[in-house]
Amino acid sequence: MSLYARYSALLDGVLDELVAEGHLPTHANRKPVAVEPPRDAAHGDLATNAAMVLAKTAGTNPSALAALIAPKLEALPTVTSVETAGPGFINIRLVEDSWRDELVTILGESERYGLSSIGKNERVNVEYVSANPTGPMHMGHCRGAVVGDALARLLEAAGFRVTKEYYVNDAGSQVDTLARSAHLRYREALGEDIGEIPEGLYPGDYLKPVGASLAAEFGDRFVGQSESEWLGLFKQKAVAAMIELIKHDLALLGIHHDIFASEAELQASGGVEAALQTLRAKGLVYEGVLEAPKGETPDDWEPVELTLFKSTEFGDDQDRPMKKSNGSWTYFGADAAYHLQKAQKADHLVNIWGADHAGTVKRVQAAVKALTDGRVDLDVKIIQMVKLLRSGEPVKMSKRAGNFVTLADVVREVGKDVVRFMMLTKRTDSMLDFDFARVVEASKDNPVFYVQYAHARICSLQRKAAEIGVSLDSKADLSLLDGEELALVKLAAQYPRTVEAAAMAHEPHRIAFYLYELAAALHAQWNRGNDDTDRRFLIESKPELTRARLELARGIGQVIRNGLNLMGVEAAEEMR
């Protein structure tokens, strides 16, 4: 159990005492009560909002309740003082050995440090990437892929059971276009001069191997045949080839999904019709006409009776059609059925979507709420675009790929770890600049380098210690660590609560932010040794102090490694 978790439990015991004494009602909601670092480190080691959160329920004011809580906390053997500040915050100071003990915990739990059971083994389905199966992964898909995969890792670390899913949109017109494009490359593989790729087909060279494979399998059987003879078969073959290409590209980033769910299979199995009937049985479907579009009405608009879902009853702006006037399913109808399919094996759903899907969030959340009677919640994270630059200039597109920059090319140029880390250096609702020159430079302004360099420095300490004969086999005397050094432990101790908070908020970028802060603290401590030789981690004439400082560095290195692992990034042992 981490330090913050221990003091949360101790505070809970204090609140139990207040309940027994009649100062606090038994029904008081303690869920919002938190034990966290104070905003200003000068105020203490820990802070709690307990008095502010519970005062109203207790029928008193925060200061009065804080006056009851503070003495009980101050009586704890590891607490040196407790102060009430502002409107009722309670600041707590701990004995220094509390932080030395936490360092021992970090070193003892090793790669398990930061793991949590807060997820209570609940099932979470994380759907991410889900790009149309019409070509290789490009950098427009990269950010969502990394965010989704890092979130899945984070949720697992927090004690959830995670399913990583990719939804294959293989039932729309885009796969017809793919099949026609593959047929053109098939004819090319058989020796036909196809000339310029016609407008509306996919022009990338990535379809040449697909055409060659089709030619090898079928010979000239489908040359000159009507589209109806080969379209279905070529769709199946081309989509399968694209999925293999997508899996290969994602594997370059260390990304692997548990499930690839097919929209075409969902429709063929009657899943969409089943979802419609489920909603109909709940009285949530009717035949009606949508209102005319707001603003200037198009000349060709006319009211048409459609099968509509009452999504406004669940917070949407308007009711949504599940079927088109010709009887075919709308995108929303298929989406509703797909989410019902996922919800049957999950307690929570998380979708990682591109910015172009922002307008569909409310309607799909409404459908999930209606189809599951509110049992399953859906959180949608919208991913803003990545702007590719090279020394500040926009990157030119690749004609070979079909007018986009492929994920594979970027990974091969700068490496998997750089790509993954950079995709998590901003909130998902902010645009992200990816400058090929900046992401590989050795500077504090490059967060990838800065964090990796901190870990590499720690590894170099261990090598240098061995060279000067300092052994870590004997137990280090951690009492030799002073307050300045223990400040590093205080920051490291925030890692478990950062993992929990990031997991519950579905925000893996918080791990990147935290690691940058921890790396900065390590570098600052290292640089103090450059100015004052007595502050160095390695002092050959003081082996006991060196051992203690090496244990400190080893603990910080462990936390950095654990955080990088959640991001899917390997910790560098030396910088080249």
Secondary structure, DSSP 8 states (H G I E B T S, - for coil): --HHHHHHHHHHHHHHHHHHTTSS-TT---TT--EE--SSGGG-SEEE-HHHHHHHHHTS-HHHHHHHHHHHHHTSTTEEEEEEETTTEEEEEE-THHHHHHHHHHHHHGGGTT---TTTT-EEEEE-----SSS--BHHHHHHHHHHHHHHHHHHHTT-EEEEEEEE--SSHHHHHHHHHHHHHHHHHTT----S--TTS---GGGHHHHHHHHHHHTTTTTT--HHHHHHHHHHHHHHHHHHHHHHHHHTTT---SEEEEHHHHHHTTHHHHHHHHHHHTT-EEEEE----SSS--TT----EEEEE-GGGGT-SS-EEEE-TTS-B-HHHHHHHHHHHHHTT-SEEEEEEEGGGGGGHHHHHHHHHHHTTTSSEEEEEEE--EEEEETTEE----TTTTSS-BHHHHHHHH-HHHHHHHTTSS-TTS-EEEETTGGGS-STT-HHHHHHHHHHHHHHHHHHHHHTT--SSS---GGG--HHHHHHHHHHTTHHHHHHHHHHHT-THHHHHHHHHHHHHHHHHHHHHHH-GGG-S--TT-HHHHHHHHHHHHHHHHHHHHHHHHHT----SS--
